[in-house]
Every structure is written in C-alpha cells, then in structure tokens.
Amino acid sequence: MTMRTLVIALLLAQIPAPVAASDSAPGTSLRNLCSAESGRRDGREERRFECSLAPELASQRFRFAVTFSGSHDDTTLAMTATLNGAPIACDEGSKLESEGEFGDIVLHCRFGLRPGAGTQRLRVIVAWFHADLSEHQLVPD
C-alpha cells in the first residue's frame, strides 16, 4: 500500500457512511435533504448546498463534509455554513479551508441544530481553485 493510498484510506475512515432512515429519528432520513447549485465566482468554482432539516432532527449533531481530489501546491479550498441565515460556529476539529495541500482533502463542519426552531435551513457554500469536488455528505455525528 502506498503512502497516498494509506492517507486516503485514513481520511475516508473518519467520514461516517451515509445514514439510512432507520439510523435517524423515526420517520426521517438524511437522504436527499440537500439540493446543490454550481457556479463560478472570482475565478473559483463554487457549489451551494441547501438542506432542509426537519424539527425531529433537532436533538442530533451533524457533520457536513465535502471531499476533493487532485489538490496540489496552488489549490485553495474553503467552506462556509449558515443555519437559518446565521453563521454556524463549527465544532472544534472541523476543517473549513485548505491551501497548498496535496492529494485528497476533506473539508467538514460539525454542528448541532437549534432546539425548538422548527424546520431549519442549512446552507453550505464551498469554493475552490484547482481541485475536483468528488462528493458531499450530511451525516449524523
């Protein structure tokens, strides 16, 4: 196993697998909760994710992760998140940006919902230069 393969395996092992409906609150599923819209701004690729989170999910903590491949010395990656229009203070250990790292990179934000707020809107904006966005996930944390 090469060092790169080992690093990729270790990074991917840290991302929880997508959750099935039975793993979340009764009657809810995290599948298909997010829509995505792509664009370009200031010479960078950009993708906006909008997720609608039902009130019965309010007691859970989540992790929104995006995986990039092909990162190298002039690559920049950045992620911002809001909940109901207010910036999210992502939990300690979250990774919201990267610059000049090589290989496959995972940006992620760990957060909790606001109890009693009804349906909540998560908005994540990811911007990058010189990398390929491979996937995104919203999973319980």
Secondary structure as GFF3:
##gff-version 3
##sequence-region A 1 141
A	DSSP	alpha_helix	3	13	.	.	.	ID=ss1
A	DSSP	three_ten_helix	21	23	.	.	.	ID=ss2
A	DSSP	beta_strand	34	41	.	.	.	ID=ss3
A	DSSP	beta_strand	44	53	.	.	.	ID=ss4
A	DSSP	three_ten_helix	55	57	.	.	.	ID=ss5
A	DSSP	beta_strand	61	71	.	.	.	ID=ss6
A	DSSP	beta_strand	76	83	.	.	.	ID=ss7
A	DSSP	beta_strand	86	87	.	.	.	ID=ss8
A	DSSP	beta_strand	97	99	.	.	.	ID=ss9
A	DSSP	beta_strand	103	112	.	.	.	ID=ss10
A	DSSP	beta_strand	120	129	.	.	.	ID=ss11
A	DSSP	beta_strand	132	140	.	.	.	ID=ss12
###
